[in-house]
Structures are given as C-alpha cells and as structure tokens.
C-alpha cells in the first residue's frame, strides 16, 4: 500500500489528484522556510464506506485549506497535511498511522481515522507517541474519562451518549419512559466494534425502563439482511434503531423495512446512517426515516458559504462534486477541522507559543481547553451548527447532545429545534466504571486532574 500526500500549499492539480486517485502517491512538496503544523489524515475514499470518507475528510481538508487561504494559517503557522488510504480496514489503519506519524522532521499530533476498529487498534500507540485521538462521534465511549485516557477523546458526543439521547427522544415520542415498558426495540447493527459499542447503554436502559431489547447483528459490509428482517418481522418491534455504516448497508436496511411494511417513522439511524448518501439510494422508501445528527445539513452557515467562496472559488476544493458542499458528511468534516484548529489556537496560547509549532502535549492541552461558547460559535460562523460545549482534563466529551433529523424524500429536516440531551449522570457513571476497569487491566495509574 502506498501513501498519498496532500500538502496544503500544492496547486489545484495535486488536490484534484487526491480525490480522483486515492491510491496514487503524490510527491511531497517542501517549503523549508515556512512554519508548518503537520497533520496526518487517515482517510478512506474507496470501498463500501467511501461516501462517508470522501465527505468527511474532504470537509477537514477544505477547512484546513480555508484557514491557510483566509488567515494565512494559525498566527502565521501554515497547516500542512499528508493523507493515507485506510479503506476503513483496521490493519491498513494501523499501517497508515505508522506511515503518517513522521514527515521529515515533523510529527503528527492528531490522528482522526473516523473508524472505531482503527481507533481501537492504535490506542496504545497514540499514548506512547503523544498523539491525540479526537474520536469525533465514534470510538470507545469510556475515553471520555481523560484521567485514564489522556490522549483519547470522545469529542462532543460519544456512542454511549448518542444511544442514550436517541432513547430519550423515543421515550418522548411514546409519552414518557414509563410508556416504554413492555415495548420492543430492535438494535440492528453492523457486527463490529462500532455496532456493538452502544449495547451496554441500551441493555441498561432496557433493564431500567422495562422494554425488550432485541439485538440483531449484520455481517460487514451489511448488504445482506434477508435473515435479519425475517427475524424483525417475526418479532414485530415498536422501534428499530439502525446502527449501520455505509450507503450500501443503510439503503439496504431501509428497502428491507419497506419490503415488510415496517414504518420508517418508527426507525432511527445512528448518525452514520443519517447522510444524504445513505438515504438517496433507497428512493421513496426512505421518506420518514429518522436519524441522529451531530451536525445539521445545509449551506446556511456563514462559514460554509465562505469556504465555498474562498476555497472552491479558487478551484482548490477537495470534493470531486461541489454539490456535496453542505451535505451532512462534509459539514461534519468541516467541524472536525474546526476542533483541530481550535485546539491548535488554544495550545499556542496555553504554552505561550503564539505563531509557533506545537508538540503533542501542547496540542492535547489545546483540546482539553476547548470551550466553544455561543459567542465563539458565532464568531466562527457556525452558530446552530454545533452545540456550545467545553472539555476539560477529566471530561474528554463535553456535550453528550444530538439533533434529530427526518428525511422528507429530498432533504433532511431537523425535528428537534433544541439539542437532545443524553442522561449525562448515567453515562458519566458508566464511563468512569468502564475506564477504571480498563485502568486496572492495563495497570494504568489515572492522572489527577485539577478541580
């Protein structure tokens, strides 16, 4: 496997090549005189999950490019990056980690694979190398305890928080948690670390609220579901939670539901089932389908409009199809890029290194000092795109909130004007219990955080 490199100062031809040819190696461009903060980008642009990868990582790269073009970098430090194709494969992801770790005399300090299996695979390496794993909306949920996982985050909302928030929303649709007693809830999931991650929360809520949880795994890549939907039809559930990933799996889930006349209005997808690319292939069958979202879709945000003007107007956009600007996967990637750059800005201030390149600990401190207030969100041009939240040394999550959206046949619409909260107290208790168990198994001495 060859690594492809995308350096922020390259011309349009190099950028276009990264989109068109995911496995083509692109030569490194050297700018010895410029201060650069180097980022490794472990993307997946081919395979069953390419729709998510091209959108998400395209959004990250577009934001990094935007910061370089609009602001000249972060206080004069240009952003540079290299990209490596993982194909959403754990072994390839670990290989990409090693390939991306060093570029000349620079080291990456953030690794965002957007893949739970890869995140698990590099966990210990990241600790040793002082590399931040942001895990924005994926990965192991107990990483929210920064005392045990100093280099791993569950940025904004973990899978545990998401599943709790989904069930909170379902309970409101049913008229309260007491009305869920005796109901049947199916958890249809990709049989992987990603799909199994929410099970501890769902099992706990089933015991607490009295509903029957029916666990239905689907083998990867998730496009064969006949046996699963026969089982679902026989169970006759009240709700189906679809924990799928990839346009193939998610559209297959929806078309199978339509085939047995299961109402899409009684289905809720994880946020990896809630993009335009997930539902459009299912056609009319997708109408009414609900999904969780950590960002809304749309171009009605000043930042999104400015990226389109500045980056795409100059012919330097990363998306092969600019019509995807404002789609959920791309918006999510843009916000991931914001987290990286905000951490870098914070880290420069905390270390008194304004206009200088950061090391791993300084970048980590920048994440722990993340405080996206309403005023800061507005200043960034993303008011309404993210909830206000902050992270700390001990709290590596910060929010635990989601939006609920519904597909109307042509676009996603928010059905919750406010952000939907998880049971923060319950989730934090589970996080600390799981993290303490992990610490004991790995002989980790939790660090002491202030406050």
C-alpha positions in Angstrom: 0.0 0.0 0.0 1.3 3.4 -0.9 0.6 6.6 1.0 -0.7 9.6 -0.9 0.3 13.0 0.3 -1.7 16.2 0.1 0.3 19.2 1.2 -1.7 22.3 1.9 0.4 24.6 -0.4 0.0 22.3 -3.5 -1.7 23.5 -6.6 -5.1 22.5 -7.9 -3.8 19.6 -9.8 -2.4 17.9 -6.8 -5.5 18.5 -4.8 -7.7 17.1 -7.5 -5.5 14.0 -7.8 -6.1 13.1 -4.1 -9.8 12.9 -4.9 -9.7 11.1 -8.2 -6.9 8.6 -7.4 -6.9 7.5 -3.8 -4.0 5.1 -4.2 -1.7 7.3 -6.2 1.3 8.5 -4.4 1.7 12.3 -4.6 5.2 13.7 -4.1 5.9 15.7 -1.0 6.4 19.4 -1.6 9.0 21.0 0.6 8.7 24.6 2.0 11.7 24.7 4.3 11.3 28.4 5.1 7.7 28.3 6.2 6.5 27.3 9.7 4.1 24.4 9.3 2.0 22.4 11.7 1.8 18.9 10.2 -1.4 16.8 10.3 -1.8 13.1 9.3 -5.1 12.3 7.6 -6.1 8.6 7.5 -8.9 8.7 5.0 -11.0 6.2 3.1 -12.1 7.1 -0.4 -12.6 3.7 -1.8 -14.7 0.7 -0.7 -18.0 0.3 0.9 -17.7 3.3 3.2 -16.3 5.7 0.6 -19.3 8.1 0.7 -18.6 8.9 4.4 -14.8 9.1 3.9 -14.8 11.4 0.9 -17.3 13.7 2.5 -15.8 13.8 6.0 -12.1 14.0 5.1 -13.0 16.4 2.2 -14.5 18.7 4.8 -11.5 18.6 7.0 -9.1 19.3 4.2 -11.3 22.1 2.9 -11.3 23.8 6.3 -7.5 23.5 6.7 -7.2 24.9 3.2 -9.6 27.7 4.1 -7.6 28.7 7.2 -4.4 28.8 5.2 -6.0 30.9 2.4 -8.2 33.2 4.6 -6.0 33.7 7.6 -2.5 32.6 6.5 -2.6 29.7 8.9 -2.8 30.0 12.7 -1.0 33.1 13.7 1.4 32.6 10.8 1.9 28.9 11.2 0.7 27.2 7.9 -1.3 24.0 8.1 0.2 21.0 6.1 -1.1 17.5 5.8 -0.5 14.1 4.4 -3.2 11.6 3.5 -3.2 7.8 3.6 -5.9 5.4 2.4 -7.2 3.0 5.1 -10.2 1.6 3.2 -11.8 1.5 6.7 -9.7 -1.5 7.4 -8.1 -1.9 10.9 -4.8 -3.4 9.7 -4.5 -0.7 7.0 -5.4 1.9 9.5 -2.5 0.9 11.8 -0.2 0.9 8.8 -1.3 4.4 7.9 -0.7 5.5 11.5 2.9 4.4 11.2 3.3 5.9 7.7 1.8 9.3 8.7 3.5 9.6 12.1 6.6 11.3 10.7 7.1 13.7 7.7 10.7 14.8 7.6 11.5 16.3 11.0 7.8 16.8 11.8 5.4 14.5 13.7 1.7 14.4 13.6 -0.1 15.1 16.8 -3.7 14.3 15.8 -5.0 11.1 14.3 -8.7 11.0 13.3 -9.4 7.8 11.4 -13.2 8.0 11.6 -13.3 4.3 12.2 -13.9 2.6 15.6 -11.8 -0.5 14.7 -8.8 1.6 13.7 -9.2 3.8 16.8 -9.1 0.7 19.0 -6.1 -0.6 17.0 -3.9 2.5 17.6 -5.0 3.3 21.1 -1.8 2.3 22.9 0.5 3.6 20.1 -1.1 7.0 20.4 -0.3 7.1 24.1 3.3 6.2 23.5 3.7 8.7 20.7 1.8 11.5 22.3 -0.8 11.7 19.5 -4.3 12.9 20.2 -7.2 10.7 19.0 -10.2 13.1 18.9 -12.8 10.3 18.1 -15.4 12.9 17.0 -18.6 10.9 17.3 -17.1 7.4 17.2 -14.6 5.1 19.0 -14.6 3.9 22.6 -17.0 5.8 24.7 -15.2 5.4 28.0 -12.4 7.6 26.6 -14.5 10.5 27.9 -12.6 9.9 31.1 -9.5 11.9 30.5 -7.9 10.7 33.7 -7.5 7.2 32.3 -7.3 8.2 28.6 -5.1 11.3 28.5 -4.6 11.1 24.7 -8.1 9.9 23.6 -11.2 12.0 23.4 -14.9 11.2 22.8 -15.2 14.7 21.3 -18.6 16.3 21.8 -20.8 13.2 21.9 -19.9 9.5 22.3 -21.8 6.5 21.0 -23.0 5.9 24.6 -24.3 9.4 24.9 -25.8 9.2 21.4 -27.7 6.0 22.2 -29.0 7.4 25.5 -30.2 10.6 23.7 -31.9 8.5 21.0 -33.8 6.6 23.6 -34.6 9.8 25.5 -36.1 11.1 22.2 -38.0 7.8 21.6 -39.4 8.0 25.1 -40.9 11.4 24.4 -42.5 10.1 21.2 -44.1 7.3 23.3 -45.2 9.7 26.0 -42.6 9.1 28.7 -40.2 6.4 29.8 -42.9 4.6 31.7 -44.8 4.1 28.4 -41.8 2.1 27.0 -42.5 -0.7 29.5 -43.3 -3.9 27.5 -42.3 -2.3 24.2 -39.9 -4.0 21.8 -36.8 -2.1 20.5 -34.6 -3.7 17.9 -30.9 -2.8 17.7 -29.9 -3.7 14.1 -26.2 -3.2 13.9 -23.1 -3.8 11.8 -21.3 -6.6 13.6 -18.1 -4.8 14.5 -16.7 -2.8 17.4 -18.7 0.2 16.0 -22.0 -1.7 16.0 -21.5 -3.2 19.5 -20.4 0.0 21.2 -23.9 1.2 22.3 -25.0 -2.2 23.7 -24.1 -1.5 27.3 -26.3 1.6 27.4 -29.2 0.0 25.6 -29.1 -3.0 27.8 -29.0 -0.8 30.9 -31.9 1.2 29.7 -33.9 -1.9 28.8 -33.5 -3.1 32.4 -34.3 0.3 33.9 -37.3 1.1 31.7 -38.7 -2.3 31.1 -38.6 -2.6 27.3 -37.4 -5.7 25.5 -34.1 -5.1 23.6 -33.7 -7.4 20.5 -30.1 -7.4 19.3 -29.8 -8.2 15.5 -26.2 -8.2 14.1 -25.4 -7.8 10.4 -22.2 -9.1 8.9 -20.0 -6.5 7.2 -20.4 -4.8 4.8 -24.1 -5.1 5.7 -25.8 -5.5 2.3 -27.2 -9.0 3.0 -30.0 -8.6 5.6 -32.7 -11.0 4.5 -32.5 -13.2 7.6 -32.3 -10.2 9.9 -35.5 -8.7 8.5 -37.3 -12.0 8.7 -36.4 -12.1 12.4 -37.6 -8.5 12.8 -40.9 -9.2 11.1 -41.5 -12.1 13.4 -40.6 -10.0 16.5 -42.9 -7.2 15.4 -41.0 -4.4 17.3 -42.2 -1.0 18.1 -39.0 0.7 17.1 -35.9 -0.2 15.1 -32.5 1.5 15.8 -30.4 1.2 12.8 -26.7 1.3 13.7 -25.3 1.0 10.2 -22.5 2.5 8.2 -22.0 2.8 4.5 -24.6 3.7 1.9 -24.9 0.1 0.9 -25.9 -1.1 4.4 -28.1 1.8 5.2 -30.1 1.9 2.0 -30.5 -1.9 2.2 -31.9 -1.5 5.8 -34.4 1.0 4.5 -35.5 -1.0 1.5 -35.9 -4.2 3.6 -38.0 -2.3 6.1 -40.2 -1.1 3.2 -40.5 -4.6 1.9 -42.1 -5.9 5.1 -44.1 -2.6 5.5 -42.3 -1.6 8.7 -42.9 2.1 9.1 -39.8 4.3 8.6 -41.3 6.7 11.1 -40.5 4.1 13.7 -36.9 3.8 12.6 -33.9 5.8 14.0 -30.5 5.7 12.4 -27.1 6.3 14.1 -25.6 9.4 12.6 -23.6 7.3 10.2 -27.0 6.3 8.7 -28.1 9.9 8.5 -26.4 11.4 5.5 -27.8 12.2 2.1 -25.7 9.4 0.6 -27.3 6.9 3.0 -30.9 7.5 2.0 -31.0 8.7 -1.6 -30.2 5.2 -3.0 -33.3 3.9 -1.2 -35.5 6.3 -3.1 -39.1 6.8 -1.9 -38.7 4.1 0.7 -36.5 6.4 2.8 -39.2 9.0 3.3 -40.0 9.4 7.0 -36.7 7.8 8.2 -35.3 9.5 11.4 -31.6 9.8 12.3 -29.4 11.3 15.0 -27.1 14.0 13.9 -24.1 15.7 15.4 -24.3 18.5 12.8 -27.2 19.6 10.7 -27.1 19.7 6.9 -27.2 22.9 4.9 -25.3 25.8 3.5 -27.0 28.4 5.5 -24.0 28.9 7.8 -21.6 31.9 7.1 -18.5 29.6 7.4 -19.9 27.1 4.8 -20.7 29.9 2.4 -17.2 31.5 2.8 -15.4 28.1 2.3 -17.4 27.7 -1.0 -16.4 31.3 -2.0 -12.8 31.3 -0.9 -11.6 27.7 -1.5 -13.9 26.4 -4.2 -13.9 29.8 -5.9 -10.2 29.5 -6.3 -10.5 25.9 -7.7 -8.9 24.4 -4.6 -11.8 22.4 -3.1 -11.3 18.8 -2.2 -14.7 17.4 -3.1 -14.9 15.9 -6.6 -18.6 17.1 -6.7 -19.0 20.6 -5.2 -22.8 19.9 -5.0 -21.9 18.0 -1.8 -21.0 21.2 0.0 -23.4 21.5 2.9 -24.2 17.8 3.0 -24.0 16.2 6.4 -20.7 14.2 5.9 -19.0 17.3 4.6 -20.4 19.6 7.3 -19.2 17.1 9.9 -15.7 17.1 8.4 -15.6 20.9 8.5 -16.5 20.9 12.2 -13.8 18.2 12.8 -11.3 20.5 11.2 -12.5 23.3 13.4 -11.8 21.2 16.5 -8.2 20.6 15.3 -7.6 24.3 14.6 -9.2 25.5 17.8 -7.1 23.0 19.8 -4.0 24.5 18.0 -5.1 28.0 18.7 -5.7 27.1 22.4 -2.4 25.2 22.6 -0.4 28.2 21.3 -2.0 30.4 24.0 -1.6 28.0 26.9 2.1 27.3 26.0 2.8 30.9 25.3 3.9 29.8 21.8 1.8 32.1 19.6 2.9 31.7 16.0 4.9 28.6 16.8 4.5 24.9 16.0 3.1 22.8 18.9 4.2 19.4 20.3 1.9 16.6 21.3 1.3 17.7 24.9 0.6 21.2 23.8 -1.9 20.1 21.2 -3.5 17.8 23.8 -3.8 20.7 26.2 -5.5 22.7 23.5 -8.2 20.0 23.2 -8.7 19.9 26.9 -9.1 23.7 26.9 -11.8 23.6 24.2 -14.5 26.0 25.1 -16.9 26.6 22.3 -19.2 29.2 23.8 -22.2 30.6 21.9 -20.1 33.7 21.2 -17.2 31.7 19.8 -19.6 29.6 17.6 -21.0 32.8 16.1 -17.5 34.2 15.6 -16.5 31.1 13.7 -19.6 31.4 11.5 -21.2 28.1 12.7 -23.9 29.3 15.1 -26.5 26.5 15.2 -24.2 24.0 13.6 -22.8 22.8 16.9 -24.0 23.0 20.5 -22.0 25.0 22.9 -19.6 22.8 24.9 -16.3 22.6 26.7 -13.9 19.9 27.5 -11.5 19.5 30.5 -8.7 17.3 31.7 -11.2 14.8 33.1 -14.1 15.3 30.7 -13.0 14.4 27.2 -16.5 14.5 25.8 -18.1 17.8 26.8 -21.6 17.7 25.3 -23.4 14.4 25.0 -26.1 16.1 22.8 -27.6 15.3 19.4 -30.0 16.7 16.9 -32.8 14.5 15.5 -33.5 14.8 11.8 -36.0 13.3 9.4 -35.8 12.6 5.6 -38.7 14.1 3.6 -37.8 12.4 0.3 -35.4 15.2 -0.9 -33.6 16.6 2.2 -33.1 16.2 5.9 -35.1 18.4 8.3 -34.4 19.0 12.0 -37.3 17.8 14.1 -35.8 19.0 17.3 -35.2 22.8 17.4 -33.1 22.3 20.5 -30.3 19.8 21.0 -31.4 16.5 22.6 -29.5 15.6 25.8 -28.3 12.2 26.9 -28.6 11.1 30.5 -25.3 12.7 31.5 -25.2 11.4 35.0 -25.8 7.8 34.0 -23.4 7.9 31.1 -20.7 9.5 33.2 -21.1 6.8 35.8 -20.8 4.1 33.2 -17.7 5.9 31.7 -15.9 6.1 35.0 -16.7 2.4 35.8 -15.5 1.2 32.5 -12.4 3.4 32.5 -11.5 2.2 36.0 -11.8 -1.4 34.9 -9.6 -0.7 31.8 -7.0 1.1 34.0 -6.8 -1.9 36.4 -6.4 -4.3 33.5 -3.7 -2.2 31.8 -2.0 -1.3 35.1 -2.6 2.4 34.4 -2.4 4.9 37.2 -5.1 7.5 36.4 -3.7 11.1 36.4 -5.0 13.6 38.8 -6.9 16.4 37.2 -7.5 19.9 38.7 -10.8 20.6 40.2 
